[in-house]
Amino acid sequence: MRSDIISALERIVPSGPYGHREGNAPAHIMSGLVGCEATLFIENGQLLLGTWQGVFLAEFDGPRNRRVLVRIEATG
């Protein structure tokens, strides 16, 4: 569940204090932990995900307007 992931990250990365003075150091650390890209496989127009897998965007420093870039490469 998404809320479980966010709760766990908030326990792992407390609110501070940090040397980064802009106040968003926890957001930078969380982003570094979860990464900023994903490789997904599509077959016959459907995402190939496991039973309990899902894809979601986590914004740790917002709300902000963001762009999501998608690149699809054909193989075979």
C-alpha atoms as a printed R data frame, in Angstrom:
   type eleno elety resid chain resno      x      y       z
1  ATOM     1    CA   MET     A     1  0.000  0.000   0.000
2  ATOM     2    CA   ARG     A     2  1.306  3.452  -0.931
3  ATOM     3    CA   SER     A     3  0.719  4.937   2.502
4  ATOM     4    CA   ASP     A     4  2.858  2.179   4.063
5  ATOM     5    CA   ILE     A     5  5.766  3.077   1.780
6  ATOM     6    CA   ILE     A     6  5.484  6.777   2.592
7  ATOM     7    CA   SER     A     7  5.230  6.038   6.334
8  ATOM     8    CA   ALA     A     8  8.311  3.819   6.214
9  ATOM     9    CA   LEU     A     9 10.308  6.458   4.313
10 ATOM    10    CA   GLU     A    10  9.303  9.116   6.844
11 ATOM    11    CA   ARG     A    11 10.603  6.867   9.664
12 ATOM    12    CA   ILE     A    12 13.858  6.153   7.797
13 ATOM    13    CA   VAL     A    13 14.416  9.820   6.882
14 ATOM    14    CA   PRO     A    14 13.422 12.067   9.809
15 ATOM    15    CA   SER     A    15 12.702 15.763   9.311
16 ATOM    16    CA   GLY     A    16 16.158 16.949  10.342
17 ATOM    17    CA   PRO     A    17 18.258 18.895  11.136
18 ATOM    18    CA   TYR     A    18 20.381 18.693   7.978
19 ATOM    19    CA   GLY     A    19 23.146 20.846   6.543
20 ATOM    20    CA   HIS     A    20 21.066 21.587   3.424
21 ATOM    21    CA   ARG     A    21 19.469 24.929   4.316
22 ATOM    22    CA   GLU     A    22 16.502 25.008   1.901
23 ATOM    23    CA   GLY     A    23 14.430 22.756   4.152
24 ATOM    24    CA   ASN     A    24 13.915 19.991   1.629
25 ATOM    25    CA   ALA     A    25 16.840 17.708   2.497
26 ATOM    26    CA   PRO     A    26 14.513 14.829   3.509
27 ATOM    27    CA   ALA     A    27 12.880 14.993   0.051
28 ATOM    28    CA   HIS     A    28 16.289 14.735  -1.636
29 ATOM    29    CA   ILE     A    29 17.283 11.774   0.536
30 ATOM    30    CA   MET     A    30 13.978  9.942  -0.067
31 ATOM    31    CA   SER     A    31 14.326 10.507  -3.803
32 ATOM    32    CA   GLY     A    32 17.834  9.070  -3.672
33 ATOM    33    CA   LEU     A    33 16.570  5.997  -1.833
34 ATOM    34    CA   VAL     A    34 13.717  5.172  -4.196
35 ATOM    35    CA   GLY     A    35 15.299  6.419  -7.419
36 ATOM    36    CA   CYS     A    36 13.881  8.525 -10.194
37 ATOM    37    CA   GLU     A    37 13.357  6.059 -13.017
38 ATOM    38    CA   ALA     A    38 11.743  2.732 -13.726
39 ATOM    39    CA   THR     A    39 11.915  0.101 -16.430
40 ATOM    40    CA   LEU     A    40  8.548 -1.450 -17.187
41 ATOM    41    CA   PHE     A    41  7.670 -4.180 -19.628
42 ATOM    42    CA   ILE     A    42  4.598 -4.097 -21.857
43 ATOM    43    CA   GLU     A    43  3.202 -7.088 -23.720
44 ATOM    44    CA   ASN     A    44  0.150 -6.927 -25.983
45 ATOM    45    CA   GLY     A    45 -0.589 -3.422 -24.692
46 ATOM    46    CA   GLN     A    46 -0.576 -4.467 -21.016
47 ATOM    47    CA   LEU     A    47  1.958 -3.731 -18.285
48 ATOM    48    CA   LEU     A    48  3.634 -6.909 -17.069
49 ATOM    49    CA   LEU     A    49  3.342 -6.549 -13.310
50 ATOM    50    CA   GLY     A    50  3.200 -9.125 -10.545
51 ATOM    51    CA   THR     A    51  0.049 -9.642  -8.500
52 ATOM    52    CA   TRP     A    52  1.015 -7.126  -5.819
53 ATOM    53    CA   GLN     A    53  3.067 -4.764  -7.979
54 ATOM    54    CA   GLY     A    54  2.028 -1.294  -9.040
55 ATOM    55    CA   VAL     A    55  3.513  1.927 -10.332
56 ATOM    56    CA   PHE     A    56  3.065  5.311  -8.693
57 ATOM    57    CA   LEU     A    57  4.737  8.683  -8.655
58 ATOM    58    CA   ALA     A    58  5.884  9.865  -5.236
59 ATOM    59    CA   GLU     A    59  6.414 13.601  -4.832
60 ATOM    60    CA   PHE     A    60  8.535 14.219  -1.744
61 ATOM    61    CA   ASP     A    61  9.058 17.956  -2.252
62 ATOM    62    CA   GLY     A    62  5.735 19.418  -3.198
63 ATOM    63    CA   PRO     A    63  3.131 19.695  -4.343
64 ATOM    64    CA   ARG     A    64  4.829 20.854  -7.521
65 ATOM    65    CA   ASN     A    65  4.136 20.637 -11.220
66 ATOM    66    CA   ARG     A    66  6.223 17.852 -12.761
67 ATOM    67    CA   ARG     A    67  6.650 16.310 -16.181
68 ATOM    68    CA   VAL     A    68  6.691 12.561 -16.597
69 ATOM    69    CA   LEU     A    69  8.735 11.378 -19.557
70 ATOM    70    CA   VAL     A    70  7.946  8.027 -21.160
71 ATOM    71    CA   ARG     A    71 10.143  6.284 -23.722
72 ATOM    72    CA   ILE     A    72  8.950  3.108 -25.395
73 ATOM    73    CA   GLU     A    73 11.471  0.915 -27.177
74 ATOM    74    CA   ALA     A    74 10.486 -2.025 -29.293
75 ATOM    75    CA   THR     A    75 12.639 -5.144 -29.122
76 ATOM    76    CA   GLY     A    76 12.775 -8.211 -31.230
